[in-house]
């Protein structure tokens, strides 16, 4: 069974940077496109961005474009979400997810991690 474990969340100040990690086990990591999502208090889950299996293609939600970067290392079974210039509105639980389908759209993800909390203070 595929398992995803996020880490790297924490409490930061506005303007700071944070890099989240997601380690995948139980499958062939290079088979998966990987996505990052977030859920703020009282809101629904929101797509942040995605990266294809090779790392050559990425896709971001408009509000994070230019501030957030997704990367991966297939040898380490790890995908990262680097977040720069954080603002309080970025406070949320951040989740990674995987899917074997070829698209980078926000839908049809098969496996999810448990999430890591990111809190941005003003």
C-alpha positions as CSV (number, residue, x, y, z in Angstrom):
1,X,0.0,0.0,0.0
2,X,1.2,3.4,-0.9
3,X,1.9,5.7,2.1
4,X,2.7,9.4,2.0
5,X,4.2,11.2,5.0
6,X,4.5,15.0,5.0
7,X,6.9,16.9,7.3
8,X,8.4,20.4,7.6
9,X,5.4,22.4,8.8
10,X,5.6,24.8,11.6
11,X,5.0,28.4,12.8
12,X,6.6,31.1,10.8
13,X,6.2,34.9,10.4
14,X,4.9,36.7,7.4
15,X,7.6,37.0,4.8
16,X,9.4,33.8,5.9
17,X,10.0,30.7,3.8
18,X,9.3,27.1,4.6
19,X,10.0,23.9,2.7
20,X,7.7,20.9,3.2
21,X,8.7,17.3,2.4
22,X,6.6,14.3,1.4
23,X,8.2,10.9,1.4
24,X,6.4,8.1,-0.4
25,X,6.7,4.4,0.3
26,X,5.0,1.3,-0.8
27,X,5.0,2.0,-4.5
28,X,7.2,3.0,-7.4
29,X,7.6,6.7,-6.8
30,X,8.5,7.5,-10.4
31,X,5.2,6.1,-11.6
32,X,3.3,9.0,-9.8
33,X,2.5,12.5,-10.6
34,X,2.5,14.3,-7.2
35,X,0.3,17.1,-6.0
36,X,0.2,19.5,-3.0
37,X,-3.1,20.7,-1.5
38,X,-4.0,22.7,1.5
39,X,-7.0,23.2,3.8
40,X,-7.4,26.3,5.8
41,X,-9.6,26.4,8.9
42,X,-13.2,26.4,8.0
43,X,-12.5,26.1,4.2
44,X,-12.4,23.3,1.7
45,X,-9.4,21.6,0.4
46,X,-7.6,23.7,-2.2
47,X,-5.1,22.7,-4.9
48,X,-1.7,24.3,-4.6
49,X,0.3,22.7,-7.4
50,X,1.6,19.5,-9.0
51,X,4.6,18.0,-10.6
52,X,4.8,15.2,-13.1
53,X,6.6,11.9,-12.6
54,X,9.9,13.1,-14.2
55,X,10.0,16.5,-12.5
56,X,10.0,18.2,-15.9
57,X,6.5,19.7,-15.7
58,X,4.8,21.6,-12.9
59,X,1.5,23.3,-12.6
60,X,0.5,25.9,-9.9
61,X,-2.6,27.5,-8.6
62,X,-2.5,31.2,-9.6
63,X,-2.1,32.7,-6.1
64,X,1.1,30.8,-5.4
65,X,2.7,31.1,-8.8
66,X,6.1,32.7,-8.4
67,X,6.3,32.1,-4.7
68,X,5.9,28.4,-4.3
69,X,8.0,25.8,-6.0
70,X,7.5,22.0,-6.3
71,X,10.4,19.7,-6.9
72,X,11.1,16.0,-6.5
73,X,13.9,13.5,-6.3
74,X,12.9,10.0,-7.5
75,X,16.0,8.5,-6.0
76,X,14.8,9.7,-2.6
77,X,11.1,9.0,-3.1
78,X,10.5,12.6,-2.0
79,X,8.6,15.6,-3.3
80,X,9.1,19.1,-1.8
81,X,7.0,22.2,-1.6
82,X,9.1,25.3,-1.1
83,X,7.1,28.3,0.0
84,X,8.5,31.8,-0.1
85,X,7.1,35.1,1.0
86,X,4.5,33.5,3.2
87,X,1.4,35.4,4.2
88,X,-1.1,34.7,7.0
89,X,-3.6,33.6,4.4
90,X,-1.3,30.6,3.6
91,X,-2.1,29.2,7.0
92,X,-3.4,25.7,6.5
93,X,-2.8,22.0,6.7
94,X,-0.8,21.0,3.7
95,X,-1.2,17.6,2.1
96,X,0.7,15.8,-0.6
97,X,-1.1,13.3,-2.9
98,X,-0.2,11.0,-5.7
99,X,-1.8,9.7,-8.8
100,X,-0.7,7.5,-11.7
101,X,-2.9,9.4,-14.3
102,X,-0.9,11.5,-16.7
103,X,-2.5,14.9,-16.0
104,X,-1.5,17.5,-13.5
105,X,-5.0,18.7,-12.9
106,X,-6.3,18.9,-9.3
107,X,-8.5,15.9,-9.6
108,X,-8.3,12.1,-9.4
109,X,-5.6,11.7,-6.8
110,X,-5.4,8.2,-5.4
111,X,-3.3,8.4,-2.2
112,X,-3.0,11.1,0.4
113,X,-0.7,12.0,3.3
114,X,-1.9,12.9,6.8
115,X,-0.9,16.6,6.4
116,X,1.4,19.0,8.1
117,X,0.3,22.2,9.7
118,X,1.7,25.5,8.5
119,X,0.9,28.6,10.5
120,X,1.9,32.1,9.3
121,X,1.7,34.8,11.9
122,X,1.4,38.5,10.9
